[in-house]
């Protein structure tokens, strides 16, 4: 089942086995109750940061890590940030991550985001 967060209006997937009394929004950090409509916690003021980037919402997850929609306040633009999973960051995986980033940085196409 899908619903929308009452605070940021982002879609939230509700697991059928999960409780409807405590739904967590990964986009804004809120926890809300679908049964009573009550907000249990609201964490919009808490910005997740990675270096200079403000992480806004997780866009996707894969075998290697996750991709986040983020904001670069220094350049005033929206960016995508790819984060590898910590437990996979051995020397081989770190080299693979850098090799992929270098290859993607060479691509120039209007349908592909720039890699910096």
VOGU-3710 file (C-alpha; in Angstrom, 3 decimals, decimal comma):
1> xxxxxxxxxx> 0,000/0,000/0,000  1,217/3,524/-0,755  0,338/6,754/1,015  1,792/10,250/1,143  3,656/11,810/4,043  1,436/14,520/5,575  4,476/16,803/5,953  6,518/16,609/2,750  3,862/14,951/0,519  6,392/12,368/-0,720
11> xxxxxxxxxx> 5,080/8,848/-1,452  5,630/6,355/1,360  5,408/2,581/0,909  3,504/0,934/3,756  4,490/-2,688/4,315  1,408/-4,864/4,754  2,893/-6,606/7,806  3,892/-3,282/9,368  2,023/-1,176/11,846  -0,267/1,561/10,538
21> xxxxxxxxxx> 0,313/3,385/13,813  3,987/4,144/13,116  4,904/4,950/9,497  8,360/6,431/8,812  9,015/8,830/5,906  12,598/8,520/4,660  12,322/11,800/2,736  11,738/14,147/5,692  12,292/11,886/8,691  8,749/12,178/10,027
31> xxxxxxxxxx> 6,928/9,373/11,790  3,156/9,499/11,523  0,071/7,444/12,380  -2,399/6,437/9,638  -4,973/5,252/12,152  -5,400/8,508/14,092  -3,711/10,933/11,677  -1,426/12,035/14,513  2,224/12,987/13,980  4,515/11,103/16,323
41> xxxxxxxxxx> 7,721/12,917/15,342  8,528/15,519/12,748  12,171/15,899/11,812  12,046/18,413/8,955  14,421/20,710/10,798  17,043/17,958/10,957  18,944/18,048/7,687  21,074/15,049/6,829  24,401/16,276/5,463  27,259/14,660/3,612
51> xxxxxxxxxx> 30,091/17,131/3,247  28,577/20,231/1,710  25,521/18,359/0,369  22,112/18,331/2,071  20,546/14,902/1,552  16,858/15,418/0,699  15,476/11,978/-0,111  16,605/8,519/-1,063  15,820/7,882/-4,730  16,810/4,245/-4,974
61> xxxxxxxxxx> 18,786/1,346/-3,572  20,785/-1,326/-5,301  23,272/-4,062/-4,566  26,143/-1,595/-4,267  24,525/1,274/-2,360  21,935/4,032/-2,586  21,324/7,182/-4,626  20,064/10,338/-2,919  18,517/13,529/-4,214  20,598/16,244/-2,587
71> xxxxxxxxxx> 21,088/19,991/-2,639  24,409/21,748/-3,150  23,911/25,067/-1,316  27,250/26,478/-2,509  26,255/26,223/-6,180  22,484/26,448/-5,534  21,546/23,318/-7,468  19,959/19,897/-7,035  22,299/16,943/-7,466  22,296/13,167/-7,147
81> xxxxxxxxxx> 24,712/11,600/-4,655  25,620/7,903/-4,840  26,628/6,345/-1,528  28,210/2,895/-1,385  27,238/0,617/1,484  29,806/0,829/4,266  30,176/-2,905/4,676  31,091/-3,262/0,980  33,823/-0,652/0,930  36,801/-2,970/0,819
91> xxxxxxxxxx> 39,706/-2,078/-1,472  38,258/-3,889/-4,494  34,814/-2,307/-4,166  36,296/1,180/-3,577  38,295/0,863/-6,807  35,166/-0,320/-8,657  33,222/2,673/-7,321  35,936/5,114/-8,461  36,257/3,413/-11,859  32,491/3,738/-12,387
101> xxxxxxxxxx> 32,567/7,414/-11,313  35,449/8,176/-13,685  33,655/6,490/-16,581  30,381/8,301/-15,856  32,226/11,638/-15,611  33,290/11,245/-19,257  29,694/10,982/-20,526  28,029/14,078/-21,942  24,360/13,779/-22,873  21,258/15,858/-21,987
111> xxxxxx> 19,621/12,748/-20,473  22,535/11,922/-18,159  23,416/13,886/-15,040  26,918/15,302/-14,702  29,338/13,546/-12,372  31,607/15,789/-10,289
//
